[in-house]
Amino acid sequence: MTVYQEKISQIKNICYSNDKQIKTVIATRHFIANNFEKDLKLDFLSQKRFMSKYHLQRLFKRYYGLTPRQYLTDKRLEKSKENLKNGMSVTETCFAVGFESLGSFSTLFKSKTGKSPKEFQKEQLSRSKLQQEF
């Protein structure tokens, strides 16, 4: 690369930097991770970041490979697994992580993990009992 090409590249990075977009997407991800139990809609997230909801969704997908909704669902399922392992009932877990319907929670949980929430909980509790015995 010549000196001129390096200089043009530096100027281009300064003028067309995506820092603001990256910061917006990171902040949105942190907000979702810290507020997953709330009723988060794309309209609300985009208003919070002063950005079009379609643009926010495209950016989020570009940087994380998931839409904000998919990321929210993954976070909720991750937390629900923790709650079930710790002995929280399926119904309590469902509403604690932000799902509005026990049926949709159970269906989604089973489709993602291959087990119903109750089966998952029984399996985890039996594993922990076996580990305590040894």
Buried (B, 14 or more C-beta within 10 A) or exposed (E): EEEEEEEEEEEEEEEEEEEEBEEBBEEBBEBBEEBBBEEBEBEEBBEBBEBEBEEBBEBBBEBBEBBBBEBBBBBBBEBBBEBBBEEBEBEEBBEBBBBEEBEEBBEBBBEEBEBBBEEBBEEBBEEEEEEEEE
